[in-house]
């Protein structure tokens, strides 16, 4: 099954959900607002993807907390991602031991269909 992490009102998550529904693909959504992910989950993702893909330095949360000024290292970024899941680029998809970040219809078609 396809496991999607994100928030329901995120445009990229909405596009991903629409793609899976349109193609009759079974999935589950874990909403960060109702069930946050912890550092162990984030560290697992980072075994396959680069921090630059996961850490959303363009988000409102990043700007609100003025994180650019802190010049965070990767361990500090993991701490922030754990306590502020909205810093995670969305959606994060777990599928067949792969981690996919963001929505890209062409890529989704190759991977899921």
Secondary structure as UniProt FT lines:
FT   STRAND          2..6
FT   TURN            8..9
FT   HELIX           11..22
FT   TURN            23..24
FT   STRAND          27..31
FT   TURN            32..34
FT   HELIX           39..45
FT   TURN            46..48
FT   HELIX           51..54
FT   TURN            57..58
FT   HELIX           60..64
FT   TURN            65..66
FT   HELIX           67..70
FT   HELIX           74..83
FT   HELIX           85..87
FT   STRAND          92..95
FT   TURN            96..97
FT   STRAND          98..101
FT   HELIX           105..112
//
